[in-house]
């Protein structure tokens, strides 16, 4: 009933929220991406996206299709690997940013380990900026992290908006500096938050610094201040700061996969893990 190429295109659009970015990821024309989505919507008899000239959003039926599409593609990949008899080996040094600590990335990694038991997977969890530095130094083979503004490298996994979050009971005094909860340098979100406040001319102070996402969340839940965070990954117990508070817009952020210097022993494993992350990208949100 469902064409696998249409499902793959649907996942790319749902993760990037852009027909243009999905086309770039898949190496297709934008018209082909639109055609694939239209044919999948015809097959389901449901509208999967609401879209206009400025935005693309999943409908409720689109949200439901996410899980089905991912599982169908995962089964196809598993069957292909089984019958081709390919067995990956070697050591893969994979870096993931702190942003994914509370998501279902471990499920993706568990599935990868099950499919490729002879790959020795080494996981490094760090700030996005630090991971990019380690990748450039040849210490990692594959990185899943936020993309630096000046960096065009990487395969887009998904695109999101940054928002201000804090404890629901938190009240900000407009006459006092904004209390910030931030990662230490070279945190990408930290830099974007400070730049936004500087552009607005809003005074600020650092209320908490931690290299651990759990540390930042604890501080935010305690009401120490506000933090900039991905809209799709707002941790439980925290809420978006109301617009009436007047905090500046933070802009958008890209989460990307970036390959390091190609080591022959790690290339196959890096490609396989990248493919698994792209297929399972919906697990990297905290929806539902």
C-alpha positions in Angstrom: 0.0 0.0 0.0 2.8 2.4 0.9 5.8 3.1 -1.3 9.0 3.0 0.7 10.5 5.9 -1.2 7.4 8.0 -0.4 7.8 7.1 3.3 11.5 8.1 3.3 10.5 11.4 1.8 7.8 11.9 4.3 10.2 11.3 7.2 12.7 13.8 5.7 10.0 16.5 5.4 8.6 15.8 8.9 12.1 16.1 10.5 13.3 19.2 8.6 9.8 20.9 8.3 11.0 22.0 4.8 10.4 20.6 1.4 13.5 22.3 0.2 15.7 20.9 2.9 14.2 17.4 2.5 15.0 17.6 -1.2 18.5 18.6 -0.5 18.9 15.7 2.0 17.5 13.1 -0.4 19.1 14.4 -3.5 15.8 15.0 -5.2 14.0 17.9 -6.9 11.6 19.8 -4.7 8.8 19.0 -7.1 9.6 15.3 -6.6 9.4 15.7 -2.8 6.0 17.4 -3.2 4.8 14.6 -5.5 5.9 11.9 -3.0 4.0 13.5 -0.2 0.9 14.0 -2.3 0.9 10.4 -3.3 1.3 9.2 0.3 -1.5 11.4 1.3 -3.6 9.9 -1.5 -2.7 6.4 -0.3 -3.7 7.2 3.3 -6.7 9.3 2.4 -5.5 11.8 5.0 -3.7 15.1 5.0 -0.3 14.6 6.6 1.0 18.2 6.5 -0.4 21.7 6.8 1.7 24.0 4.7 1.8 27.5 3.3 4.5 29.7 1.8 6.1 30.2 5.3 5.8 27.0 7.3 5.3 23.3 7.2 3.7 21.5 10.2 2.5 17.9 10.8 -1.2 17.2 11.2 -2.4 14.8 13.8 -2.5 12.1 11.1 1.0 13.1 10.1 2.2 12.6 13.7 0.6 9.1 13.7 2.2 8.2 10.4 5.7 9.1 11.8 5.9 5.9 13.9 4.5 3.7 11.1 6.8 5.1 8.5 9.9 4.7 10.7 9.1 1.1 11.6 8.4 0.1 8.0 11.7 1.6 6.9 13.6 0.0 9.8 12.2 -3.5 8.8 13.2 -2.9 5.2 16.8 -2.1 6.3 17.0 -5.1 8.6 15.8 -7.4 5.9 18.2 -6.0 3.4 21.2 -6.4 5.8 20.1 -10.0 6.6 19.8 -11.2 3.0 22.9 -9.4 1.7 24.9 -11.0 4.5 26.9 -7.8 5.2 28.4 -7.7 8.7 30.0 -4.5 9.8 33.0 -4.5 12.1 35.4 -2.1 13.6 35.4 0.8 16.1 33.0 3.7 15.7 33.5 6.9 17.7 30.2 8.7 17.9 29.5 12.0 19.5 26.0 13.2 20.6 25.2 16.6 22.1 23.7 17.0 25.6 20.5 18.0 23.9 19.6 14.4 23.3 20.1 13.1 26.9 16.3 13.0 27.6 15.2 11.8 24.1 15.0 8.3 22.8 18.4 8.3 21.1 19.3 5.3 23.3 16.7 3.3 21.5 18.3 4.1 18.2 21.7 3.1 19.5 20.3 -0.1 21.0 18.8 -1.0 17.6 22.1 -0.3 15.9 24.0 -2.5 18.3 21.5 -5.3 17.8 21.8 -5.1 14.0 25.6 -4.7 14.1 26.9 -6.5 17.1 30.5 -6.6 15.9 30.8 -2.8 15.8 32.6 -1.4 18.9 30.5 1.7 19.5 32.1 4.5 21.6 29.8 7.2 22.7 30.8 10.7 23.7 28.2 13.1 25.1 29.3 16.7 25.1 28.3 20.3 24.2 27.7 20.7 20.5 30.6 23.2 20.1 33.0 20.8 21.9 31.9 17.9 19.6 32.6 19.9 16.5 36.1 20.7 17.9 36.7 17.0 18.6 35.5 16.1 15.1 37.8 18.6 13.5 40.7 17.2 15.6 40.0 13.7 14.3 38.9 12.3 17.6 35.4 11.4 16.4 34.0 9.7 13.3 30.4 10.9 13.5 28.6 13.7 15.4 25.0 14.4 16.0 24.7 18.0 17.3 23.5 21.5 16.7 25.2 23.3 13.7 27.3 26.3 14.3 26.0 29.4 12.5 29.2 29.8 10.4 29.3 26.1 9.5 27.5 24.7 6.5 28.6 21.2 6.9 26.4 18.3 7.9 23.3 16.4 6.9 20.2 18.0 8.3 18.4 15.7 10.7 15.7 18.1 11.7 15.1 21.8 12.0 13.6 23.5 15.0 12.9 26.8 16.7 14.6 27.9 19.9 12.4 29.1 22.7 12.8 30.5 26.2 11.8 28.0 28.9 11.6 28.0 32.7 9.5 26.9 35.7 5.8 27.6 35.4 5.8 29.6 38.6 8.8 31.8 37.5 8.1 35.5 37.3 10.6 37.9 35.7 10.9 41.5 36.7 11.3 43.6 33.6 13.3 46.2 35.6 16.0 43.7 36.5 18.5 41.7 34.4 17.2 38.5 32.9 18.6 35.5 35.0 20.1 33.0 32.6 20.7 29.3 32.9 23.3 28.4 30.3 26.0 25.9 29.1 29.6 27.1 29.4 31.4 28.2 26.3 31.5 27.0 23.5 27.8 26.2 23.9 25.9 27.1 20.8 22.6 27.8 22.6 24.4 30.0 25.1 25.9 32.2 22.3 22.5 32.5 20.6 20.8 33.5 23.8 23.4 36.2 24.7 23.4 37.6 21.1 19.6 37.9 21.2 19.5 39.8 24.5 22.4 42.1 23.3 20.5 42.9 20.1 17.4 43.8 22.2 19.5 45.8 24.6 18.2 43.8 27.5 20.3 43.4 30.6 21.1 39.9 31.7 23.1 38.0 34.3 24.3 34.4 34.5 22.3 32.6 37.3 23.6 29.1 36.6 26.2 27.5 34.4 26.5 23.7 33.9 27.9 21.4 31.2 25.2 18.9 32.0 21.7 19.2 30.7 20.4 17.6 33.9 22.1 20.3 35.8 20.5 23.0 33.8 17.1 21.4 34.1 17.4 21.2 37.9 18.3 24.9 38.1 15.4 25.8 35.8 12.9 23.7 37.8 14.2 25.4 41.0 13.2 28.7 39.4 16.7 30.2 39.2 16.1 31.6 35.7 15.3 31.0 32.1 17.2 29.0 29.4 17.1 28.8 25.6 16.1 25.4 24.4 14.8 23.6 21.3 11.0 23.8 21.1 10.7 20.1 20.2 12.7 19.0 23.3 11.3 21.0 26.2 12.0 18.8 29.3 9.1 17.7 31.6 8.4 20.1 34.4 9.4 23.2 32.3 7.2 25.4 30.1 7.7 28.1 27.5 8.1 31.6 28.8 5.0 33.6 27.8 5.6 36.1 24.9 4.1 38.9 27.1 7.4 38.8 29.2 9.0 40.4 26.2 12.1 38.2 25.8 13.7 38.5 22.3 13.2 35.9 19.5 16.0 33.4 19.5 15.7 32.2 15.9 16.0 28.7 14.7 18.5 25.8 14.9 19.6 22.9 12.8 20.5 19.5 14.2 22.9 17.8 11.9 25.0 14.7 11.3 28.6 15.4 10.4 31.1 12.8 9.4 34.7 13.2 10.4 37.8 12.3 8.5 37.0 9.0 6.7 38.7 6.2 8.4 38.3 3.1 6.3 37.6 0.9 9.3 34.8 3.2 10.5 33.2 4.3 7.3 30.6 1.6 6.9 29.6 1.7 10.5 29.3 5.5 10.4 27.1 5.4 7.3 24.9 2.7 8.9 24.4 4.6 12.1 23.7 7.9 10.3 21.1 6.1 8.3 19.5 4.7 11.4 19.4 8.2 13.0 17.8 9.7 9.9 15.1 7.0 9.8 14.5 7.3 13.5 14.7 11.1 13.8 11.2 11.4 15.2 12.5 9.7 18.4 14.7 12.7 19.0 11.7 14.8 20.0 9.9 14.7 23.3 6.5 14.6 21.7 4.1 12.3 23.6 
